[in-house]
Amino acid sequence: MLKMLLNLLATGLLVNVCVGGFWRMSFFRQTHAALERNVGHYAHFLAGEIGSPPDTAKALALASRYSLRITYHGPDGDWASGPGAAFPERNGHGTGSHLVPGDPGTRTGWSRHRFFVQVDHEGGRFTFATDLREMMDGHAGYLALLILLVSGVLACAWLAIRRLLTPLRGLTAAVERIRRGELGHQVPVCTRDELGDLARSFNAMSTGLQEMVRSREQLLLDVSHELRSPLTRIKLALEMGPEGMAKESIRDDVGEMEVMISEILETARLDSANGKLNLEPVDLEDLVSEAVADADLRAPGARLVAGGGGSAAGPMVKADRMRVRKVLANILDNAVKFSQGKDAPVEVRIETGTAGATVRVKDKGVGIPEDELPRLFEPFYRVDRSRSRETGGYGLGLSLCRRIMEAHGGSISISSRVGEGTEVSLVFPFDAPVGP
């Protein structure tokens, strides 16, 4: 907004310069010569009134009446109407002085902030000068009024620009909410101009995005429901078939599909009115210990280390035991999986503060590139795009973990360095509001 106001001021200044220059070229140049001739004739008239040598009484009276500073230089000596009067003829006729066309005995120019006219009269030279500072002293009130008027215009322009940009500020806030995932957010349409059209287009785009995401989620949900029946039949057929490597491979594939379908359905259930959290007081340390014990069955294992800021007893949080258990199992499974081939076990720490408890899961695995971190919680996004059997998964686990943590009023974050390992932080607030 400040840039727009500065541009407006610069434009106004440029317009004034252009208008002033045009006026100077078209009018001032045409009238300047005539004005100088008239001023020269009047200066000759004043010089004749004063006489040479000057009648000091008349000269002082004229200087007082017309606010002039009069000096005389001639064979009879020098005279000035006051101690501050200038003698520009002693300094090469002053700054920028020139002869008046058609009157070689008259010269005009500037000297020491004064405009002067010099005329040669009866062997002497008279100089009549005005003082800009004295002129401004008489117009101080007008100058203050001008400053006040300009300030008022600038203030009105500032308020007008603020009012015009109000829809843009609303659009900026709405874009930020869309970026955070609040699809479908609408902005009020307050005007019927181009900004109003922009707001209406934004609302249409927001609605379209929401419908597109809802359609995708509904498609996944429908497909997941439909896949459960054939998967059940496959499992029954496997149980009746002969044992072997092919059967074991198919059983693993079916298990992965069941996990994926369960994660999709669980994500949809969190958005449903019937999928509310079953909240109860939970000893977070007991829950974490159970998850660590399960993860410790696979190399390189996992261990619960002493945390910080807590008491001897484990922190109590209000949570859905089964869903938090799922989050812990998912995080520990990833930590152990990507630490294979390492000797150091996954470390789990519980830290208790005044506002809540934090569970930190740190591994010494392969790490994650920094540019991949912002997208880890997107559905179906995976750092390992090969989706190999060793790493497994379909990129739904972390997305589901974030949904569950946000439903508890908490948060999940990941920090990592390639070749050094990854740390996942789960924050469980004590008094934060919880959602479905």
Backbone hydrogen bonds, N-H to C=O, Kabsch-Sander energy under -0.5 kcal/mol:
donor,donor_aa,acceptor,acceptor_aa,energy
5,L,1,M,-2.2
6,L,2,L,-2.6
7,N,3,K,-2.5
8,L,4,M,-2.3
9,L,5,L,-2.5
10,A,6,L,-2.8
11,T,7,N,-2.4
12,G,8,L,-2.4
13,L,9,L,-2.7
14,L,10,A,-2.4
15,V,11,T,-2.5
16,N,12,G,-2.2
17,V,13,L,-2.4
18,C,14,L,-2.5
19,V,15,V,-2.9
20,G,16,N,-3.1
21,G,17,V,-2.8
22,F,18,C,-2.4
23,W,19,V,-2.7
24,R,20,G,-2.6
25,M,21,G,-2.4
26,S,22,F,-2.7
27,F,23,W,-2.7
28,F,23,W,-1.6
29,R,24,R,-2.0
31,T,27,F,-1.9
32,H,28,F,-2.2
33,A,29,R,-0.7
35,L,31,T,-2.7
36,E,32,H,-2.6
37,R,33,A,-2.2
38,N,34,A,-2.2
39,V,35,L,-2.6
40,G,36,E,-2.7
41,H,37,R,-2.5
42,Y,38,N,-2.3
43,A,39,V,-2.3
44,H,40,G,-2.2
45,F,41,H,-2.0
46,L,42,Y,-2.4
47,A,43,A,-2.5
48,G,44,H,-2.2
49,E,45,F,-1.9
50,I,46,L,-2.1
51,G,47,A,-2.7
55,D,50,I,-2.2
56,T,54,P,-1.0
59,A,55,D,-2.7
60,L,56,T,-2.7
61,A,57,A,-2.0
62,L,58,K,-2.6
63,A,59,A,-2.5
64,S,60,L,-2.1
65,R,61,A,-2.4
66,Y,62,L,-2.5
67,S,63,A,-0.6
68,L,63,A,-1.8
69,R,129,A,-2.3
70,I,68,L,-0.5
71,T,127,T,-2.1
72,Y,79,W,-3.2
73,H,125,R,-2.0
74,G,77,G,-1.3
77,G,74,G,-1.7
79,W,72,Y,-2.3
81,S,70,I,-2.7
85,A,82,G,-1.5
90,R,87,F,-2.1
91,N,88,P,-1.6
92,G,89,E,-0.6
93,H,88,P,-1.0
94,G,88,P,-0.8
94,G,91,N,-0.9
95,T,110,W,-2.9
97,S,94,G,-0.6
98,H,108,T,-2.6
100,V,103,D,-0.6
100,V,106,T,-2.4
103,D,100,V,-2.3
106,T,103,D,-1.9
107,R,118,Q,-2.3
108,T,98,H,-2.5
109,G,116,F,-1.6
110,W,95,T,-2.2
111,S,114,R,-2.5
114,R,111,S,-0.7
115,F,130,T,-0.7
116,F,109,G,-2.4
117,V,128,F,-2.0
118,Q,107,R,-3.3
119,V,126,F,-2.2
120,D,105,G,-1.5
121,H,119,V,-0.6
121,H,124,G,-3.0
124,G,121,H,-1.9
125,R,73,H,-2.2
126,F,119,V,-2.7
127,T,71,T,-2.4
128,F,117,V,-2.5
129,A,69,R,-2.2
129,A,127,T,-0.6
130,T,115,F,-2.5
132,L,113,H,-1.7
132,L,130,T,-0.6
135,M,131,D,-2.1
136,M,132,L,-2.5
137,D,133,R,-1.9
138,G,134,E,-1.3
139,H,136,M,-1.0
140,A,137,D,-0.9
143,L,139,H,-2.2
144,A,140,A,-2.4
145,L,141,G,-2.2
146,L,142,Y,-2.4
147,I,143,L,-2.5
148,L,144,A,-2.4
149,L,145,L,-2.5
150,V,146,L,-2.7
151,S,147,I,-2.4
152,G,148,L,-2.3
153,V,149,L,-2.4
154,L,150,V,-2.5
155,A,151,S,-2.5
156,C,152,G,-2.4
157,A,153,V,-2.5
158,W,154,L,-2.5
159,L,155,A,-2.4
160,A,156,C,-2.5
161,I,157,A,-2.5
162,R,158,W,-2.4
163,R,159,L,-2.3
164,L,160,A,-2.4
165,L,161,I,-2.2
166,T,162,R,-0.6
166,T,163,R,-0.8
169,R,165,L,-2.0
170,G,166,T,-2.0
171,L,167,P,-2.2
172,T,168,L,-2.4
173,A,169,R,-2.2
174,A,170,G,-2.1
175,V,171,L,-2.6
176,E,172,T,-1.9
177,R,173,A,-1.8
178,I,174,A,-2.3
179,R,175,V,-2.4
180,R,176,E,-1.5
181,G,178,I,-1.6
182,E,177,R,-2.6
183,L,181,G,-2.0
185,H,182,E,-1.3
190,C,188,P,-0.8
197,D,193,D,-2.1
198,L,194,E,-2.3
199,A,195,L,-2.2
200,R,196,G,-2.4
201,S,197,D,-2.4
202,F,198,L,-2.3
203,N,199,A,-2.4
204,A,200,R,-2.2
205,M,201,S,-2.4
206,S,202,F,-2.8
207,T,203,N,-2.4
208,G,204,A,-2.4
209,L,205,M,-2.6
210,Q,206,S,-2.3
211,E,207,T,-2.4
212,M,208,G,-2.4
213,V,209,L,-2.6
214,R,210,Q,-2.6
215,S,211,E,-2.5
216,R,212,M,-2.1
217,E,213,V,-2.7
218,Q,214,R,-2.7
219,L,215,S,-2.3
220,L,216,R,-2.4
221,L,217,E,-2.4
222,D,218,Q,-2.8
223,V,219,L,-2.8
224,S,220,L,-2.5
225,H,221,L,-2.2
226,E,222,D,-2.4
227,L,223,V,-2.0
228,R,224,S,-1.0
228,R,225,H,-0.5
229,S,225,H,-0.6
231,L,227,L,-2.1
232,T,228,R,-2.1
233,R,229,S,-2.0
234,I,230,P,-2.3
235,K,231,L,-2.4
236,L,232,T,-2.1
237,A,233,R,-2.4
238,L,234,I,-2.5
239,E,235,K,-1.9
240,M,236,L,-1.2
241,G,237,A,-0.7
241,G,238,L,-0.9
248,E,244,G,-2.2
249,S,245,M,-2.3
250,I,246,A,-2.4
251,R,247,K,-2.5
252,D,248,E,-2.0
253,D,249,S,-2.2
254,V,250,I,-2.6
255,G,251,R,-2.2
256,E,252,D,-2.3
257,M,253,D,-2.1
258,E,254,V,-2.4
259,V,255,G,-2.1
260,M,256,E,-2.3
261,I,257,M,-2.6
262,S,258,E,-2.4
263,E,259,V,-2.3
264,I,260,M,-2.2
265,L,261,I,-2.5
266,E,262,S,-2.4
267,T,263,E,-2.2
268,A,264,I,-2.1
269,R,265,L,-2.2
270,L,266,E,-1.7
271,D,267,T,-0.8
271,D,268,A,-0.7
272,S,268,A,-0.5
272,S,269,R,-0.9
275,G,272,S,-1.5
276,K,273,A,-0.5
279,L,277,L,-1.2
280,E,319,A,-1.6
282,V,317,V,-3.0
284,L,282,V,-1.0
284,L,315,P,-2.5
287,L,283,D,-2.0
288,V,284,L,-2.5
289,S,285,E,-2.5
290,E,286,D,-2.0
291,A,287,L,-1.8
292,V,288,V,-2.6
293,A,289,S,-2.2
294,D,290,E,-1.7
295,A,291,A,-2.1
296,D,292,V,-1.8
297,L,294,D,-1.2
298,R,295,A,-1.4
301,G,298,R,-1.7
303,R,346,V,-2.5
305,V,303,R,-0.6
305,V,348,V,-2.8
311,S,313,A,-0.5
317,V,282,V,-2.4
317,V,315,P,-0.5
319,A,280,E,-2.4
319,A,317,V,-0.8
321,R,319,A,-0.8
324,V,320,D,-2.6
325,R,321,R,-2.4
326,K,322,M,-1.6
327,V,323,R,-2.0
328,L,324,V,-2.6
329,A,325,R,-2.3
330,N,326,K,-2.3
331,I,327,V,-2.5
332,L,328,L,-2.6
333,D,329,A,-2.2
334,N,330,N,-2.1
335,A,331,I,-2.3
336,V,332,L,-2.7
337,K,333,D,-2.4
338,F,334,N,-2.4
339,S,336,V,-1.1
340,Q,337,K,-0.9
342,K,339,S,-2.0
346,V,301,G,-2.7
347,E,362,K,-2.9
348,V,303,R,-2.3
349,R,360,R,-2.5
350,I,305,V,-0.6
351,E,349,R,-0.5
351,E,358,T,-3.0
352,T,308,G,-1.8
353,G,356,G,-2.9
357,A,428,F,-2.7
358,T,351,E,-3.2
359,V,426,L,-2.8
360,R,349,R,-3.1
360,R,358,T,-0.6
361,V,359,V,-0.5
361,V,424,V,-2.7
362,K,347,E,-3.2
362,K,360,R,-0.6
363,D,422,T,-2.5
366,V,338,F,-1.3
372,E,369,P,-1.4
373,L,369,P,-0.7
373,L,370,E,-0.8
375,R,372,E,-1.3
376,L,373,L,-1.5
378,E,375,R,-1.7
380,F,395,G,-1.5
381,Y,378,E,-1.8
381,Y,395,G,-0.8
385,R,383,V,-1.2
387,R,384,D,-1.2
392,G,388,S,-3.3
400,L,396,L,-2.3
401,C,397,G,-2.3
402,R,398,L,-2.4
403,R,399,S,-1.9
404,I,400,L,-2.4
405,M,401,C,-2.5
406,E,402,R,-2.7
407,A,403,R,-2.0
408,H,404,I,-1.2
409,G,406,E,-1.5
410,G,405,M,-2.7
411,S,427,V,-1.3
413,S,425,S,-1.8
415,S,423,E,-2.4
417,R,421,G,-2.2
419,G,366,V,-3.0
420,E,417,R,-2.0
421,G,417,R,-2.0
423,E,415,S,-3.0
424,V,361,V,-2.6
425,S,413,S,-2.6
426,L,359,V,-2.8
427,V,411,S,-2.6
427,V,425,S,-0.5
428,F,357,A,-3.5
428,F,426,L,-0.5
430,F,355,A,-2.6
431,D,355,A,-0.6
435,G,407,A,-2.3
